[in-house]
Amino acid sequence: MNLIRKYSQNTFFFILLFFILSFLIPKFSIFNNLLELPNNYKLPIAENITFIIKWLIEDASFGIFSFKEFTRAIGSILDAPSIFLKGLLATGFKLETTSGGNILIQPFSWISVIFIFVMIGVWLKDVSLSIFVAISFFYVAFFDLWESTMTTFSSIIVAVIIGIIFGTLLGILSFKFNRINNILTPTFDFMQTMPVFAYLVPALMLFGYGPAAALIVTLIYAMPPMARVTKNALDQVDSEVIELGQMVGCSTFQMLKKVLLPSIKPRIMLGVNQVIMLTLNMVIIASMIGAGGLGYDVWQSLKQLRIGQGFEAGIAITLVAIVLDRLSQKIASRRPVYHHMELNFFQKYKFLIVSFFVIIFTWLIGQKYSFLIILPQDLTFSSGRFWDGIIDYININYHDSISSVRDFFFIYLLKPFKLFMLSAPWFLFVLLVFILGFKIKGIYLGIQCSILVLFIALTGFWEKAMITVYLIGICVLLANIIGIPIGIIASQNDRVHKITKVIIDTFQTLPAFVYLIPVIMIFSVGDFSAMIAVVLYAIVPAIRYTDNGIRQVPESFIDAATTVGCTKFQILKKVQLPLSLPDIMLGVNQTLMMGLSMLVITALVGTRDLGQETLIALSKVDPGRGITAGICVAFIAITVDRLINAWSHNRKLELGLN
Amino acid sequence: MKKLLISFILPILFITFIFSSSSRADVPESKDTLKIVIMGYSGDNIIMQIYGELISKLGYNIEYTPADYIGQFAGMKSGDLHIGSPGWDTTAKDVMADAWGSGNVLNMGNIGISVFEDWWYPLYVKDKCPGLPNWEALLDPACAESLGTIETSPKGRFLEGPIEWGGTGNLRIEALGLPFEVINAGSDAALGADISAAVKRQEPILAWTWQPYWLPAMYPGEFVEWPEYGDGCYDDASWGPNPNKTHDCGNPTGFMWKSAWTGGESIWPKAYDVWRKFTLDEKTMGDLVYKSDIDGVDTMDVAKGWIAENENIWSEWLK
């Protein structure tokens, strides 16, 4: 125990030394030429990447067809199902008649779509879910968002299904083959942390402007959690279960299908939940590249400062997310029903048959009576003015007192930290990261991490990288300081748990822009507004993982603590918290990932970080520059992630877990 | 006889066939869907929707595709988008030059609306900075301070558009010795939110705005008057009031440019012809934008309203 204490003191000693030196060195002019990396050491990384991408798009070829034709073909295959669904649900189909005219076949009736979803709830024997689904869809219909919602729905359902299938496959592959895992883990880090704008132009070039590119971009961001969760779940399958499978003589495939996958199903559902949430997170960006739907509604309303309208469309996005999530969770946890007697065809498929007839019936009549296809405009309404009024009221009456909070944060937290990060010499950072890695795990981790940091210095994006570290660092810190206690409270009280779950689900799916624009109206453009948005988004995993982690502490430990006479507080402090620390640390890691993924949004409110760099690259049509900035973001994430992971692994060993 | 038939009559038949088929190749030449970009700005939406409704009168299949201002050029280069939303000299010069230079995107001429972007303030700022709209009023430290925020104090804050629009605020501040600092709003939505919130609580603000746009139409205000832009101001230091610096002048005005995918020219020649002829004047544009932004009429209804009232104008384009 003593040894451990000494060891941690040592690490903190180095961090302290780093801070002191960082303060002192810029004060002496002799070190001036050490502070900035000389220009001729900078590597032409961006230029080379631009060159490679131009080559891929323009010249690369497999002989018979070019690389671009290949990706285009994939794109049109990916497009087909969502275009078809969109036709069925939202836009209908245009058919050409022999005489050259057009006839429009209307989409399915809104009434029948609502009916089907309610029927699914009934089939799952969950009445409250049915009611929730019905309310959500009626909301969408009466707020005049039906067509947009169905457009969004048809594109994300395809993204979610592909994400789940490929995520699971990749997860299984990395479980089976260590080498694949070693390649995929950092790849996933890249996919999750690189700001979308960094690879938007290449994606548009290769997959075409439209749903396919939007789908690819969405998958890049939303699929990794599925693969990670699958792999982790497979890792944790009890060895006895596997032995049983081997004893009864399963083949590899049978083992997977009949033993492994069923036993990890509950855990995998967390991955499904994340794929759905993250997919819906991307709808605004997807709408910028031609996916349309609710994302476009939100973005357009906010551009014209119709906050209420943006809010309504944003809520529709959240409702779609929650409906999809709850339905999928419920379907997954459904148990097979055994009947006493043989059912005939009609009894067996009564729901399907009824649904089928309702769809066809309303669809056919709807070709003539349009009110069946979409709710007449006269019946729809908007609460837009109401919300605009509230924001105006707060802005006009409470601005002064609220902005003094901002000023306090700015003077005592944001500004000093920013100045410090910008003045600290780059080589000290490289050194610090090396020492931390070395102390926590060993020389290998130290070298690995310091190379990543050195790379950032060599790209020439050091200053923007430091602003990124400053902004996201503060946000992650705040998110954890606020989020972990909330998670702890939620873990102790079921009612709080339920309420927080609704709130954090909302924050994870409500497009950040919906609350960011009101925040800007009150706090004005700048780092503080960006900070609020990032904290609101990044706080979600801090709460979720803490809550889940504490709840998963085995009952027996708590019983034991109760019998020896621990108070509730003592149990929390001495049993639950230490045992759930690995989970909480995973939450910390995820707040970092979420925070960094918000760089896309912070750039849109004008922070001068790496996210902004990707936006500039976008407008200068310089893909290399954007991707290089994106790589820097990923490297920051990977460095911190590896250090935290190694540290929490050490803690696990100390606690005798695993 | 047979020889004559082959050498004489067949070519004639062939030629008449070609001519007849070309005259029969009526508009629309192709049933392929023509994708028209809309971006969600009222002014641009109205332009694109007027055009879209007109060519659907001719029988073309069209689709309005939502896209990003900058991103649409990549879409046109690859032929995924066909008719682009207008690009502004003031914000998309590089991107447009790159797109037109690639050969895959056509410059279809300008719409006839000059666009103007510069430093703007709501009228009540004049109380704090007497002398406005003349730029020299901004040299006064008290004026600058009243326009400042905690980030910039004691200097004033100039809220500029997103950095990727390529604003030159910093250079102008340096050249004219203004006690101001540039703060970038990362997106038009953020810029609009900040300005409109400040105006609502009557707080002094100095920000980047443009015309035609709903904001200067909605709130009473003025653009700062600078030494007028002239050739050389941006690259010749000796030009203008400061002999040692460039950018000592106001912003050059520019135009809204029409773009389209090159490959579409042969697929929908008539639709492209209409797009080339399409023009609107500034007064009309301002009225249309006002109808949409201030009166809250849907842009599509505004577009249809204009079509209904101005047949004499658009019938020329469709000829």
HADDOCK unambig.tbl for C-alpha pairs under 7 A between the chains (distance, minus, plus):
assign (segid A and resid 201 and name CA) (segid B and resid 74 and name CA) 6.81 0.50 0.50
assign (segid A and resid 204 and name CA) (segid B and resid 74 and name CA) 6.86 0.50 0.50
assign (segid A and resid 204 and name CA) (segid B and resid 75 and name CA) 6.81 0.50 0.50
assign (segid A and resid 205 and name CA) (segid B and resid 74 and name CA) 6.73 0.50 0.50
assign (segid A and resid 205 and name CA) (segid B and resid 78 and name CA) 6.48 0.50 0.50
assign (segid A and resid 208 and name CA) (segid B and resid 75 and name CA) 6.92 0.50 0.50
assign (segid A and resid 208 and name CA) (segid B and resid 80 and name CA) 5.86 0.50 0.50
assign (segid A and resid 209 and name CA) (segid B and resid 75 and name CA) 5.21 0.50 0.50
assign (segid A and resid 209 and name CA) (segid B and resid 80 and name CA) 5.26 0.50 0.50
assign (segid A and resid 209 and name CA) (segid B and resid 81 and name CA) 6.92 0.50 0.50
assign (segid A and resid 287 and name CA) (segid B and resid 66 and name CA) 6.83 0.50 0.50
assign (segid A and resid 288 and name CA) (segid B and resid 66 and name CA) 6.69 0.50 0.50
assign (segid A and resid 288 and name CA) (segid B and resid 67 and name CA) 4.87 0.50 0.50
assign (segid A and resid 288 and name CA) (segid B and resid 68 and name CA) 4.85 0.50 0.50
assign (segid A and resid 289 and name CA) (segid B and resid 67 and name CA) 5.15 0.50 0.50
assign (segid A and resid 289 and name CA) (segid B and resid 68 and name CA) 6.30 0.50 0.50
assign (segid A and resid 290 and name CA) (segid B and resid 65 and name CA) 5.96 0.50 0.50
assign (segid A and resid 290 and name CA) (segid B and resid 66 and name CA) 5.16 0.50 0.50
assign (segid A and resid 290 and name CA) (segid B and resid 67 and name CA) 5.18 0.50 0.50
assign (segid A and resid 292 and name CA) (segid B and resid 66 and name CA) 5.79 0.50 0.50
assign (segid A and resid 300 and name CA) (segid B and resid 40 and name CA) 4.89 0.50 0.50
assign (segid A and resid 302 and name CA) (segid B and resid 189 and name CA) 5.94 0.50 0.50
assign (segid A and resid 303 and name CA) (segid B and resid 188 and name CA) 6.53 0.50 0.50
assign (segid A and resid 303 and name CA) (segid B and resid 189 and name CA) 4.36 0.50 0.50
assign (segid A and resid 305 and name CA) (segid B and resid 193 and name CA) 6.46 0.50 0.50
assign (segid A and resid 395 and name CA) (segid B and resid 197 and name CA) 6.91 0.50 0.50
assign (segid A and resid 396 and name CA) (segid B and resid 200 and name CA) 6.86 0.50 0.50
assign (segid A and resid 396 and name CA) (segid B and resid 201 and name CA) 5.19 0.50 0.50
assign (segid A and resid 407 and name CA) (segid B and resid 150 and name CA) 6.54 0.50 0.50
assign (segid A and resid 517 and name CA) (segid B and resid 190 and name CA) 6.31 0.50 0.50
assign (segid A and resid 517 and name CA) (segid B and resid 193 and name CA) 6.30 0.50 0.50
assign (segid A and resid 520 and name CA) (segid B and resid 190 and name CA) 6.76 0.50 0.50
assign (segid A and resid 520 and name CA) (segid B and resid 193 and name CA) 6.41 0.50 0.50
assign (segid A and resid 520 and name CA) (segid B and resid 194 and name CA) 6.05 0.50 0.50
assign (segid A and resid 521 and name CA) (segid B and resid 193 and name CA) 5.33 0.50 0.50
assign (segid A and resid 521 and name CA) (segid B and resid 194 and name CA) 5.21 0.50 0.50
assign (segid A and resid 521 and name CA) (segid B and resid 197 and name CA) 5.02 0.50 0.50
assign (segid A and resid 524 and name CA) (segid B and resid 194 and name CA) 5.29 0.50 0.50
assign (segid A and resid 525 and name CA) (segid B and resid 185 and name CA) 5.98 0.50 0.50
assign (segid A and resid 525 and name CA) (segid B and resid 190 and name CA) 6.91 0.50 0.50
assign (segid A and resid 525 and name CA) (segid B and resid 194 and name CA) 6.38 0.50 0.50
assign (segid A and resid 603 and name CA) (segid B and resid 186 and name CA) 5.63 0.50 0.50
assign (segid A and resid 604 and name CA) (segid B and resid 186 and name CA) 3.93 0.50 0.50
assign (segid A and resid 604 and name CA) (segid B and resid 187 and name CA) 4.92 0.50 0.50
assign (segid A and resid 605 and name CA) (segid B and resid 185 and name CA) 5.24 0.50 0.50
assign (segid A and resid 605 and name CA) (segid B and resid 186 and name CA) 4.00 0.50 0.50
assign (segid A and resid 605 and name CA) (segid B and resid 187 and name CA) 6.01 0.50 0.50
assign (segid A and resid 605 and name CA) (segid B and resid 190 and name CA) 5.77 0.50 0.50
assign (segid A and resid 606 and name CA) (segid B and resid 162 and name CA) 6.63 0.50 0.50
assign (segid A and resid 606 and name CA) (segid B and resid 184 and name CA) 5.15 0.50 0.50
assign (segid A and resid 606 and name CA) (segid B and resid 185 and name CA) 4.45 0.50 0.50
assign (segid A and resid 606 and name CA) (segid B and resid 186 and name CA) 3.54 0.50 0.50
assign (segid A and resid 615 and name CA) (segid B and resid 164 and name CA) 6.63 0.50 0.50
assign (segid A and resid 616 and name CA) (segid B and resid 164 and name CA) 4.64 0.50 0.50
assign (segid A and resid 619 and name CA) (segid B and resid 70 and name CA) 6.01 0.50 0.50
assign (segid A and resid 619 and name CA) (segid B and resid 95 and name CA) 6.47 0.50 0.50
assign (segid A and resid 619 and name CA) (segid B and resid 164 and name CA) 6.02 0.50 0.50
assign (segid A and resid 620 and name CA) (segid B and resid 94 and name CA) 6.63 0.50 0.50
assign (segid A and resid 620 and name CA) (segid B and resid 95 and name CA) 6.32 0.50 0.50
assign (segid A and resid 621 and name CA) (segid B and resid 95 and name CA) 6.77 0.50 0.50
